[in-house]
């Protein structure tokens, strides 16, 4: 970002911490950007003539006589069709060696949608993964995270979801992503020949952590451009939101704010909600769907980050390794899509809700049977059958390597019902049983 | 001369101003920046430095920007035309705003200045009237809305003139009053009231005692809430807080329902916008939206307006109560409001209380709940505000400041439980931890005994005891195994399961089961109590389970059937036959 002529240059920094520096300056606006010895910074506090700047790259090497120039604007992104297929850093600068983007410069982190102008989401997003499509159907305009431990293959699942979903644009916001994961996404997308509909904003672990704070707003500003101006269906992937929250904690700590639960800033709920609530179905047809990743520490969902996220998002998806089949599955008990009833049985076959519930109920019976077995109690014939069902169900449907359409998923489930149970054991409306029960 | 100020500091939405004249705590001012007028509220004064919280984004705000003080606190505009409106936390009419996105500094008038209302006088020239007395009424969505003496006026006044019955706009003078000194006071249909000040324009606030029917069995039968009562619903995410709140707001026997969506998901508000205009009020046959007002401050809207939103909602509720109406106010979620207070307290560098919440959080919560209640108005009529708030405890842990402080003031406690939600036992209200203090009120006992025509409280307490006993036995069975306890224990356990499945669990998405009128709840309770009092004969525990599963299935089929229909009676007959099979 070049500095303009006749700009006032300040050269006297009065205070420096790891992430911020302060100086005396006048005529500065809140949220405004500045360059401190060539490093990008943003105004986070003004008190009289003292201005505190958050330096995105960190303050390493900044001297007290550093040159500070205020840019007179908050962070912006240039938006146009040229964004498609490109890779950017947290500041919206290309990192793929391609040319600069030409387009309209818009401030990031723009205003909220008026709730009365929203439309109720109603379009199904098919992913081919039965643990999602069958049990926790996604709807465009929804916001939902994966709650996963760091060792789980959430990035692979997300990449699959992104490529299979019928969307016009996929926007990847990578925060604290390892370089290997970044290259993985790049590879998968280019191998699938989908690069032209993918836009990436990436902050890797090699980049300074505070820069991450810009990633979600950059990604969502681009998303709003395509959803509003071009009425496109946009899918935004944000990984990993826990890294984002960690960066928030670093900044609030440097600014001497009193931490609340788990050392997170007191404003964590609002900070996260501001991002997730950008998910929307516009009346004109465009939509923004957010699929995020929140990494957990040892599966603990009471930690402030997953806890606040759960209150904001419309459900959550849990991945779990199923030791019986040796594969990672989408956990049917702890996962939830709050919007699924808007589409399941309406946009899918009408037996969908009942089949889904019956299968999960039988899977729960199997879990009880397993506990019984482990405690040394005798198993009944029904218990044995539920255990056999559970194994097939996990293997053929819950596993993340499944790729079926919803009708096939329902037929496979009916097949399993018919193989292991009697019609009266599945508790499904008689007319549906008559229609779909498969003779053995 | 209005006081003016200049911006001297900005930290997020907290701004400090240097002022040139007097300012009041909670006074409203407008900060001028780049052509926008940003509304802000005074929260602290130190000498000539004034701290204000801005209800909008402060992006680009500079030191030296000017501010104008208004001389009044944050207030709402009250009058006919509020029903079925969608407001933001500051009572801006969201439907009147331009564009898809909310624009900074855009404020819209909450009422309709063009519309004419059919005014009917209720007083005549020469009548003596006091503050808040009813002067006339207009028809608002088929409900009478009273035009009252301005709430700010004290003492008595004489009616000097009043217009004839006819069509008038809200700004037309409909009545002229004269005070003791002979000064004329023109009155139109608009009232203004500062939101943070409780309206006390009633004679007395007795203990509430009338059941507020919600059609939700776990509330009406087990832990009833009363007209003018207070209750709260804490629960971890995914336990069905919103579904339960929506069910109550759809079904409750109230004249007016106000929903304050405070820092919650926008799509949930959209659900109300989409569904309520279609749904029919089971009590009046009119559209639900006609009796509803929505105050929406979704989680991405400015934080400071979140705090204002619950006060705005409460003040509108007080306005309708002063007309002698039954108002139900729902706030989802009060935790977001407390968090907004925490953010601000943090920016002001106040010493924090538990979990970094402000020290006075307890007083703030109790004052707010205190504004609800059942009142005798000065003219002998009654009105009520029933308040139900949800709480979103961090990590689902009920030992956190917002839950604990709310528990001190709310009289009903509906604890949503993760375990019940996981087992799909909805509504996931834990029957043992939850309570309603109103069950202990002798006034309530007298009322409900008359309403039901017989003994009630004793039966309710009996099922509660049975549920507790059932839980204890379930724990013993878990440790000792099915064979390790006597067969009678299994019978006691399954009787408690019967209560759970038939009374507590209710299908919010089923057309019939979702609403249970009080008469029907009485029948269900009697039926279940009768079965609980029956002695059964079993040889093994396996027989107990099979037998009670059949019984539960029949009772549930009855719940799904139309009341007293042929199908219902048929299931009932089968049930009685089944009971007779094994009763001793």
Interface residues (C-beta under 8 A of the other chain):
Chain A: X26 X27 X28 X29 X30 X31 X32 X44 X45 X46 X47 X48 X49 X74 X107 X110 X111 X112 X113 X114 X115 X116 X117 X118 X119 X120 X121 X141 X142 X228 X257 X258 X259 X260 X261 X266 X267 X269 X270 X273 X274 X277 X278 X280 X282 X283 X301 X302 X303 X304 X307 X308 X310 X311 X312 X314 X315 X316 X333 X336 X339 X341 X377
Chain B: X8 X9 X10 X11 X12 X16 X57 X58 X59 X60 X61 X62 X63 X64 X86 X94 X95 X97 X99 X100 X101 X102 X103 X104 X236 X237 X238 X263 X265 X266 X267 X269 X270 X271 X273 X274 X296 X298 X299 X300 X301 X303 X336 X339 X340 X342 X343 X346 X352 X355 X356 X392 X394 X395 X396 X397 X422 X481 X509
